[in-house]
């Protein structure tokens, strides 16, 4: 069996979607300091500013405030590479869901889903992988629209949403939302939540094939292993820190999380000319700047997310990292 094992990276997917709408890659990438050749490199990994710039350009160029809903509906299983084929050959929707959880490293996230199934309810909380600012509605709506579309493609059945809760304000026109989501919707909520119909976890996958599934899952595992082997340890540590806001473990705790000894972790970082403390400080600095520029969180709240129990300690640390005050990075202050 021959499949395209590599997934389509998110910026390439966005460029393709906007090209089909009549815009050039240069227009989509304007201000990002990226070229189409950069984005199409095999190991290209966008940073948060790339996403914010490109999505901002997409919304401006299209003039469509509901672009996320449309873009999400255009995502195909084939865009996920071998992970999509594995999902398509799994037995039930529940198995494909477990597959996406197991091989999360193969999926590019700007929105991170955290699902809980309990008490007869299936609820997914959607959180930012990094501060998104004004592009949050696009990201949430793209994820929801994409999830619905993929579930329908897997099962050849409708995939109803029971309820949606959004942390942002209600848009002027809900027609696009009603057409795509067709469920009760609540805005200005504390969290972004989707409630799915738990009975649909038992929906059979239309092209289920156990032999193909096993082959594809083996390929998924090989890709995950290759990513782990090729990644710098410092990058792996940074990713782990960013994925767990508010948690800044000690070197020993991080070593246990990465299933290695603390001496091994230190030794491998020495080869990268880094210390664990440098990685902590760099990650905290980058997150602090993003929180200040793209959220309305208070310095106290940001300090807490970065592991500081005192806002004065956070202020001193920030001054040491950047030589500037917190207010220097506020968009409106």
C-alpha positions in Angstrom: 0.0 0.0 0.0 1.4 3.4 -0.9 0.3 6.5 0.9 1.6 10.0 1.4 2.9 9.7 4.9 3.6 13.4 5.4 0.8 15.7 6.5 0.3 19.0 4.8 1.8 21.7 7.1 -0.7 24.3 8.2 0.8 27.3 6.4 1.0 25.4 3.1 -2.7 24.4 3.6 -3.6 28.1 4.2 -1.7 29.3 1.1 -3.4 26.7 -1.1 -6.9 27.8 0.2 -6.2 31.5 -0.4 -4.6 30.8 -3.8 -7.9 29.1 -4.8 -9.6 32.4 -3.8 -7.3 34.4 -6.1 -4.6 35.6 -3.8 -0.8 34.9 -4.2 1.5 33.2 -1.7 3.4 36.5 -1.5 0.2 38.2 -0.3 -0.6 35.5 2.2 3.0 35.6 3.6 3.4 39.3 3.6 5.2 40.6 6.7 6.0 37.0 7.9 9.6 37.1 6.5 8.8 33.7 4.9 8.9 32.7 1.3 6.9 29.9 -0.3 10.1 27.9 -0.5 10.6 28.3 3.3 7.2 27.0 4.0 7.5 24.0 1.7 10.7 22.7 3.3 10.2 19.2 4.8 11.1 20.1 8.4 9.7 23.7 8.4 8.1 24.6 11.7 6.2 27.9 12.0 6.6 30.0 15.1 3.6 31.8 16.7 4.3 35.1 14.9 4.2 33.3 11.6 0.7 32.0 12.4 -0.6 35.3 13.7 0.8 37.2 10.6 -0.5 34.8 8.0 -4.0 34.3 9.5 -4.2 38.1 9.9 -3.4 38.5 6.2 -5.9 35.8 5.3 -8.7 37.6 7.1 -7.7 41.0 5.7 -7.4 39.7 2.1 -10.6 37.7 2.1 -12.7 40.3 3.9 -14.5 37.3 5.4 -14.9 37.4 9.2 -16.2 33.8 9.1 -13.2 32.5 7.1 -12.3 29.9 9.8 -15.6 28.1 9.2 -15.0 27.8 5.5 -11.3 26.9 5.8 -12.1 24.2 8.3 -14.7 22.7 6.0 -12.2 22.4 3.2 -9.7 20.3 5.3 -9.5 16.7 4.0 -8.3 13.5 5.6 -5.5 13.3 3.0 -4.1 16.5 4.4 -3.2 14.5 7.6 -1.0 12.1 5.6 -0.7 8.6 7.0 -2.6 9.6 10.2 -5.6 10.3 8.0 -5.4 6.9 6.3 -5.1 5.2 9.7 -8.2 7.0 10.9 -10.0 6.1 7.7 -9.2 2.4 8.2 -10.1 2.3 12.0 -13.2 0.4 13.1 -15.2 3.1 14.9 -15.1 6.8 15.5 -13.9 6.1 19.1 -10.9 4.2 17.7 -10.0 7.1 15.4 -10.3 9.5 18.2 -7.9 7.5 20.3 -5.5 7.4 17.3 -5.4 11.2 17.1 -4.7 11.4 20.8 -1.9 8.8 20.6 -0.2 10.4 17.6 -0.8 14.0 18.6 2.8 14.8 17.6 1.8 14.4 14.0 -0.8 17.1 14.1 0.0 20.8 14.0 -1.9 22.7 16.6 -2.8 26.3 17.1 -5.8 25.2 19.1 -5.3 22.4 21.6 -8.3 20.1 22.3 -8.7 18.5 25.7 -11.5 16.0 25.7 -13.3 14.5 28.7 -15.8 11.7 28.5 -17.7 11.1 31.8 -21.2 11.0 33.1 -22.6 10.3 29.6 -21.1 13.5 28.2 -18.3 14.1 25.7 -16.9 17.6 26.2 -13.9 19.1 24.5 -12.2 22.2 25.9 -10.3 24.3 23.3 -7.3 26.2 24.5 -4.7 28.3 22.7 -1.4 26.7 22.0 0.0 30.2 22.3 -1.6 33.6 22.7 -3.7 34.2 19.5 -5.1 37.7 20.2 -7.6 38.8 17.6 -7.3 35.7 15.5 -8.8 33.5 18.3 -12.3 33.3 16.7 -10.8 32.1 13.4 -8.8 29.4 15.1 -11.7 28.1 17.2 -14.1 28.1 14.3 -11.6 26.5 11.9 -11.0 23.7 14.5 -14.7 23.1 15.1 -15.6 23.1 11.4 -12.6 20.8 10.6 -13.6 18.4 13.3 -17.2 18.1 12.1 -16.0 17.6 8.5 -13.5 14.9 9.3 -16.0 13.0 11.5 -18.5 13.1 8.6 -15.9 12.0 6.1 -14.9 9.0 8.3 -18.4 7.7 9.0 -20.5 9.0 6.0 -23.0 10.1 8.7 -24.0 13.5 10.1 -21.9 14.5 13.2 -24.1 16.8 15.3 -22.8 19.3 17.9 -25.0 19.5 21.0 -23.7 22.8 22.3 -20.9 25.4 21.8 -19.5 27.9 24.2 -17.2 30.7 23.0 -15.1 33.0 25.1 -15.4 35.9 22.7 -18.4 38.2 21.8 -21.2 37.1 19.5 -20.7 38.1 15.8 -23.1 40.4 14.0 -24.5 37.6 11.9 -25.0 34.0 13.1 -26.2 32.6 9.8 -22.9 30.9 8.9 -22.6 29.5 12.4 -26.2 28.1 12.3 -25.6 26.5 8.9 -22.4 24.8 9.9 -22.9 24.0 13.6 -26.7 23.9 14.0 -26.8 23.9 17.8 -27.3 26.2 20.8 -24.4 28.7 21.0 -23.3 30.8 23.9 -20.8 33.7 23.8 -18.7 35.6 26.3 -18.2 32.4 28.2 -15.3 31.6 30.6 -14.0 28.8 28.3 -14.3 27.6 24.8 -16.2 24.3 24.9 -17.8 21.9 22.5 -20.3 19.3 23.6 -20.6 16.3 21.2 -23.1 13.5 21.0 -21.4 10.6 22.9 -23.5 8.0 21.0 -21.6 8.8 17.8 -18.4 7.4 19.3 -19.9 4.0 18.2 -20.4 5.1 14.6 -18.6 2.6 12.3 -15.9 4.0 9.9 -17.1 3.5 6.4 -13.8 2.2 5.0 -12.7 0.2 8.1 -9.9 -2.3 7.3 -8.0 -3.9 10.1 -4.9 -4.9 8.0 -4.6 -1.4 6.5 -5.1 0.1 10.0 -2.3 -1.9 11.5 0.0 -1.0 8.6 -0.8 2.7 8.9 -0.4 2.8 12.6 3.0 1.3 12.3 3.9 4.1 9.9 2.5 6.6 12.4 4.7 5.2 15.1 7.8 5.3 12.8 7.1 9.0 12.0 6.7 9.8 15.7 9.9 8.0 16.5 11.7 9.8 13.7 10.5 13.2 14.9 11.7 12.4 18.4 15.1 11.3 17.1 15.5 14.4 14.8 14.4 16.9 17.4 16.9 18.7 19.6 16.3 17.9 23.2 16.0 21.7 23.9 13.1 21.9 21.4 11.4 18.9 23.0 11.7 20.6 26.4 10.4 23.9 25.1 7.4 22.2 23.5 6.6 20.4 26.8 6.8 23.7 28.7 4.5 25.5 26.3 1.9 22.7 26.3 1.5 22.9 30.1 0.9 26.6 31.0 1.7 27.3 34.7 3.9 24.2 35.0 7.6 24.8 35.1 9.1 21.5 36.4 12.5 21.1 37.9 15.3 19.5 35.8 14.7 16.2 37.7 10.9 16.4 37.1 11.4 17.1 33.4 13.9 14.2 33.1 11.3 11.9 34.6 8.7 13.2 32.2 11.0 12.6 29.2 11.8 9.1 30.6 15.6 9.7 31.1 18.0 10.3 33.9 18.7 13.9 35.1 22.5 13.4 34.3 21.6 12.2 30.8 19.4 15.3 30.3 22.2 17.6 31.5 24.8 15.9 29.3 22.7 16.1 26.2 22.0 19.8 26.8 25.7 20.5 27.2 26.1 19.1 23.7 23.6 21.8 22.5 25.6 24.4 24.5 22.6 25.0 26.8 21.5 24.6 30.4 18.0 23.7 31.6 17.7 27.0 33.4 18.5 28.9 30.1 15.7 27.0 28.4 13.3 27.8 31.2 14.2 31.5 31.1 14.0 31.7 27.3 10.6 30.0 27.3 9.3 32.2 30.1 10.6 35.3 28.3 9.0 34.4 24.9 5.7 33.5 26.6 5.7 36.7 28.7 6.1 38.8 25.6 3.3 37.0 23.8 0.9 37.2 26.7 1.7 41.0 27.0 1.3 41.7 23.3 -1.7 39.5 22.5 -3.8 39.1 25.6 -5.4 41.4 28.2 -4.1 39.3 31.1 -2.8 41.3 34.1 0.9 41.1 35.1 -0.1 39.1 38.1 -2.0 36.6 36.0 0.9 36.3 33.5 3.3 35.8 36.3 1.2 33.0 37.7 1.1 31.3 34.3 4.9 31.5 34.2 5.3 30.0 37.6 5.9 33.1 39.8 4.0 33.5 43.0 4.8 37.2 43.3 4.2 39.8 40.6 7.3 41.7 41.8 9.5 38.7 41.2 8.0 38.4 37.7 8.7 42.1 37.0 12.3 41.8 38.1 12.8 38.6 36.0 11.3 40.3 32.9 13.6 43.4 33.4 16.5 41.0 33.6 15.5 39.1 30.4 14.7 42.1 28.2 16.0 45.2 29.9 12.5 46.6 29.6 9.4 47.1 31.7 6.2 45.1 31.2 4.3 48.1 29.9 6.8 48.5 27.0 5.3 45.4 25.4 1.6 46.2 25.9 0.0 46.9 22.5 -2.1 49.8 23.9 0.2 50.9 26.6 
